[in-house]
Amino acid sequence: MTNISPALRRRLPIYFRTLIRLYGRGKERVSSEELAKELDLTPSQVRTDMKAIGCVGQRSYGYGIPSLYKKIADILQLSDKFRAVIVGSSHLARAIAEDAIFAKRGVKLCAVFADDQSNWSLLPECQLLPFDSFNSYFLESRPNITVLAGEPDTALKAFSFIEANASLTSDGACYEVWNFTDRELTSDKLKVKNIHMSDYLMMLCLDAGR
């Protein structure tokens, strides 16, 4: 939907998580006031957001959570359209791979590339492969998301290969790299998210010490 503002695009995943949480509590419908309280917004902003995605609440009823959930899921394209792989055998890589967060959000985790292949617990559709098969796999499968969560040198090799071979325009695909290593990665060809948890922890400690 082209009429969705950048601000609303950033809020949609938050709406999505909130609806899951409310539905888990047994709620079938929700008012704009309730959503506003959950998201720290005003009710009028919620109604504006819902109108922008084509949903209008009913007076004294609000919004049906299942239908609103499906509407937002469709906009976010949560339908296994996107594929992800993980590079690395760190504890963090294992935690990400063994969690169902990708599947819950409509992203299929297809493969993990790790030289240490002991004691993994993966979903049946996810392959566990050695790192030296990453290049050929990438060229054949073109995953949309590559998570780098291992040794920096290994991550850099994977990143360099992706950057050299991925195109954002040739087939309309979107290639993203989520970098959990301690190296700062940048690219003119790829969307790169540098996620340095140690930095956030240090900032937390700094803020707490003030």
Beta strands, then each sheet from edge to edge (+ up, - down):
strand 1: 29-30
strand 2: 63-64
strand 3: 82-87
strand 4: 107-113
strand 5: 127-129
strand 6: 145-148
strand 7: 176-179
strand 8: 191-194
sheet 1: 1+ 2-
sheet 2: 5+ 4+ 3+ 6+ 7+ 8+
end
